[in-house]
Amino acid sequence: MAPTHDFTFAGATLVVERRGVGEPVFVVIHGIGMGRGVFGDLTAHLDDDAQVIAVDLPGYGEAPEPRRVLTMERTADLVAAFLDAHVRTPAVVIGHSMGAQIALEVAARHPETVAALVLVGPTIDPAARSAPRQISRLLRDLAVESPRVIALGAREYVRAGPRLRAKFRAMLAHRPEDVLPRVSAPTLVLRGEDDVVAPRAWCESIVAAMPDARLAEVAGHGHETMIRDAAPAAALIAEFVRGR
């Protein structure tokens, strides 16, 4: 792994890993229970001609637990503070799963930091805004995933610690459907065609609610499309950034 550094703002800390140089600058935000380590394959496909910044959110990966579990909005403020202090140019912000909720809030609350937005397997589908439904969908998706993805996910979920239930509640409390119309940045909504956590109907409604958004799908992939064989997702992201 590349060297890391900590960034602290308002009592919460990100662990930041940077690879590559130049522009565009990609910022990758992981989902619940995960950490920056699951995006090694995606980073390898993006960092040849760009800079890729991957973060551990507070209480995930190597980042320390904050005193209180952060809301999606407060986490977005932390990410935006880092972008303002250490990136200083609008970035392509990529969020996966719960990370898509945070990326969405960064774009809505701090538009000056975001050049473009990529929402991969975005949650929370309003039709499944409950812990049992979300867990059921996730388990159904994982049932067909590769052993590599399951092993990576299991390791990261253990590292997320005993406050995972409170983190899950914070994710469920957020209402992305209320935020979508406020985002002006060009947006790519990206899903695996077999993703049961982020169904096509939900992703289509996201695109319809945003001023400048489009939908793309990765054939033969599920919710973890950026983790297992990230090359197709990386290619779609690179094409979107070139054409915006």
Secondary structure as GFF3:
##gff-version 3
##sequence-region A 1 244
A	DSSP	beta_strand	4	9	.	.	.	ID=ss1
A	DSSP	beta_strand	12	19	.	.	.	ID=ss2
A	DSSP	beta_strand	25	29	.	.	.	ID=ss3
A	DSSP	three_ten_helix	36	39	.	.	.	ID=ss4
A	DSSP	alpha_helix	40	46	.	.	.	ID=ss5
A	DSSP	beta_strand	51	56	.	.	.	ID=ss6
A	DSSP	alpha_helix	72	86	.	.	.	ID=ss7
A	DSSP	beta_strand	91	96	.	.	.	ID=ss8
A	DSSP	alpha_helix	98	109	.	.	.	ID=ss9
A	DSSP	three_ten_helix	111	113	.	.	.	ID=ss10
A	DSSP	beta_strand	114	120	.	.	.	ID=ss11
A	DSSP	three_ten_helix	126	128	.	.	.	ID=ss12
A	DSSP	alpha_helix	131	142	.	.	.	ID=ss13
A	DSSP	alpha_helix	147	159	.	.	.	ID=ss14
A	DSSP	alpha_helix	164	173	.	.	.	ID=ss15
A	DSSP	alpha_helix	176	179	.	.	.	ID=ss16
A	DSSP	three_ten_helix	180	182	.	.	.	ID=ss17
A	DSSP	beta_strand	187	192	.	.	.	ID=ss18
A	DSSP	alpha_helix	200	209	.	.	.	ID=ss19
A	DSSP	beta_strand	213	218	.	.	.	ID=ss20
A	DSSP	alpha_helix	231	243	.	.	.	ID=ss21
###
